[in-house]
């Protein structure tokens, strides 16, 4: 077994069925150090207001279970790059709601898919997202917005390190906006992290666009779809198209190895707890000294 002190904080996206306060216990049950949640239904613009008791219970349970940090994943409906003004307006209100919830729960990481340009050129979508972030202004103290790289499905923006850099520059490089990287999205978008050469190429591109210092979190997912598919389909660690070596490189990288890393792998119905346990065990094995790719 690898000493816990030598591992990144590892965990998974967990359910909040029964209230947000139930999430830390679910994290503890799978041996997680970190959890990610939806703070409301992910397919709705606005959610039921958090009650004081929910907030206090979540904080108490986080401390009791030893969960080291947490993240909220924003609702999927949010699209700051939409060509439709009413969608952008609703997206801004929804983002404000998500940020408020994160602050109340003392959750430091708020993960957001940047958005899609739809039928418009990517430049137009990037400009709209940047303007939305400028309009939003500062996030609550202690909350950092993490823009997640995407697979590029449906003209989603944030597919490349260059796109992320252009977006951040256009927004004025806000101090409370950083980056969350998803391993499956990288592979599906065209970064062949399955091998050393592709991994080194990604790191070089991240260095070129000054993304490396901005990475605050990882989503660790294998891919059900092929390299460069631009189709977002997550799969279990070591069972998809990426292969285990990529996860070893992420887990042991000099910069990344201290960052929180969260599974978003399929839950497989009633077996979801066991699946998370197995995936976390696979990651810990990959991080062990002396592991070699077959």
N, C-alpha and C positions, 0 to 999 in steps of 0.2 A: 504494500500500500504506500502511495506517495504521501509524505507529510502534508497536512492541510496548509501549512504555512508556505509551502512551495508551489501551491496551486493558485490559479486565478480564482476569484469568487465565482462559483458556478451555480447555475440554477435553471429555472424554467418559467415559462408563462403559465400561470395557474388560474383556476377559476375563482370567481368571487360569489358563487352561488351561496345564498344565505347571508350575504352582506360582505363588504370589503374586509371586515375584521377576520373573516374565515381564511383569507389568503395566506397569511404567514404560517398558520398551522398546516396548510397543504404543502407549503414549501418545506417545512420541517419534516413532514412525512416522507418526502422523497430525498431528504438529505441535502437540501439546497442552502446555499449561502446568500443567494440573491433571488428575488422574484420579480416578475413582470405581470401586470394585471391590466384589464380594462376597468376603469373606474365607473363605467356605465355601460349600457348596451352599445356594442361597437357599430351597430347599424342604425343608430338614431342620432339626430343632431344634438339634442339636449337630453340630459338625464335627470332623474329624481335628485333633488338636492341632498347632499350628505348631511345627516343629522349629527349633532355634537357627540352623541353616544357612539355612533359609527366611527367617527374620527378618533375619539379617545380610545376605543377598543382596538382599532387598527394599530395605533401607536403602541399601546400596551402589549399587544400580541407580537408585534415586531420585536420589541425588547425581550419578551419572555422566550421567544423561539430562537433568538440569536441570529435572525436574518440581518445580514450586514448592510444591505442596501436594497432599494427597490426602484422600479421604473413603472410608469404608466404609458401604455401604448394608446395613442389618440384614435378616435373613431375613424373608420375607413371612409366615411362620407366626406371628410374634410378634403377639399381640393382648392388650394390657394392659387393654382394655375389656370383655373377654369376661365373660358371665354365669356361665360355667363355671369354678369355682375351680381345677380341675386345669389348664385351659388357661392361666389367669393365672399359676399357679405355674411351669409349663413356660416361659412367656414370660419370666418374671423370670430364670430360670436361663439362658435363651438370650440375654437382653440382657446378663447378666453375662459370658457367654462372648464376645459381640461386643465389649464394652467392654475386656475383657482383651486381645483380639487387637489392637484399635486401639492400646492402650498399648504392646504389644510391638513393633508395627510403626512406632510414632511417628506414627500417623495422627491428626490433631487433630479431624476431623469424623466423627461417627457419626450417620447419618441413619436416622430411624425413622418409619414410619407410626403415628400415635398409637393406632389400634385402632378397633374397631366395637362399638357397643352392642347389635348383634343386634336382637332383637325388643323390647328394653327402650327406654324413653325415653332421649334423649340425656343427660339429667341423670345418670342412673344410670351410663352409660358413662363420662362425664367424671369422676364421683366415683371409679370403680374405677381409671381410669388415674392420677388424682392420687394415690390411696392407694398404687398400685404404685410410683410415682416416689418417694414418701416412704419406702416400705419399702426400696427400692433404696439410697437414701442418696446419697453423693457418688460421682461418677465418678472414674476414675483421673486423676491429675494430667496436664494437657495434653490431655485428651479432653473435648469438649463434645458433648452429645446435641442433635441438631437435629431438632425435631418438624417433619415435612413436612405442608404443607397438602394436603388431599385433594379429589378430585372429588365426594365425597359418595356414591359408589357403595356399595350395600349397607349403608347407615346408617353409613358410615365417619365418624369424628369428625375435626375439624380442617378442616371445609369452609369455615368463615367465620373472619374475624379475631376476631369476638366469641367464637366457640367456643374458639379458641386461647387467648384472654385468660382465659376462665373456667377452662380447664384449668390454665393456669399459676398463676392465683391460688389455685385449689383445692389445688395441689401446694406452695404456699408460695413460688412464684417462685424455684426453685433457681438458684443462680448459674452452674451448669454445664449449664443447659438453655436452648437458644435455638431459632431457627426457620430452616428451609429452605423457600423458596418454589418451586413448580413452576408454570410459565406455563400449561401445558395444563390442569392441575388448577384453576387460578384461573378460566379461561375456561369449563371444563365445569361448575364449581360455581356459576356465575352472575355472575362478574365480567367484564364485557365490555371486556377490555383491548385489543380490536382498534381502539378509537377513543379519542380524547383524553378525551372526557367520562367514559367508563368507567374509564380509567386514573386520572384525577383523583379519581374517586369512590373507587377502591381506596386511593389514597394518603391521602385524607381519613379513611377508615375505619381504616387502619393507624395514623394519627396519633391518632385518637380512642381506640383501644385500646392505644396505646403498643407496637405491634408493630415499627415501623420500626427502632428501635435494636437489636432482637433478631435481625434478619435477618443471617445469617452466610454464606449460600450460595444460589445459584439453580440449579434444573434448567430448562434451556431446551429446551422441546419445543413444536412446533406440535400442533394437535389434529385428529384424524381425525373427531371427532364435533362436533355443533353446540353453539353457545352454550347453556349451562344444561342440557346433556344429562344431567349427573351420571353419565356413562359415560366411564371412563378409557381413552383410546386415543391414544397419541402418534403424531406424524407429523413429516415432515421440515420444516426451517425454510423458511417462505415457501410451502409447498405444501399447508398445511392450512387450517382454517377461521379461524385467528386473523389471519393476514396479517403482513407484514414490519414494519409500523410499530410494533407492540407490542414487538418485540425491539429495535428502535432505541431506544425509550423506556427499556427496562430497561438496555440496555448503556451508555447515556449519562447515566443518572440520577446526581445528585450524590452520593448515598449508595451506590448499588449498583455504580457503575462500578469500584470497587476490590475487589469481592467475587469469589471463585471462582464460575465458572459452568460447568455440566456438561451436555452433551447426553445424553439418554436416548432418542434417536430410533431407529427400526427399523434393524436391521443389514442386512436384505435378503440374507441367505444369504452366499454366497461373496464378495459385493461389500462386506462390512462396513467394511473399511478405507477404501475409496474413498468410501463414503457418509459416513463421519465426516469425512474430509478436505473433502468438498463442503459439508457442513453448517457446519463451522468457517469455511470460506472465506466462506460466506453471512453468518455473524455478523460477521466482520471487515469485510466490505463495508458492512454495515448500520451499523457503528460509525464509518465514515469521515466526516470533516468534509464537509458539503455534500450528504450523501445526502438525497433528498427522496422522500416517498411518492407514487406515481403516482395 
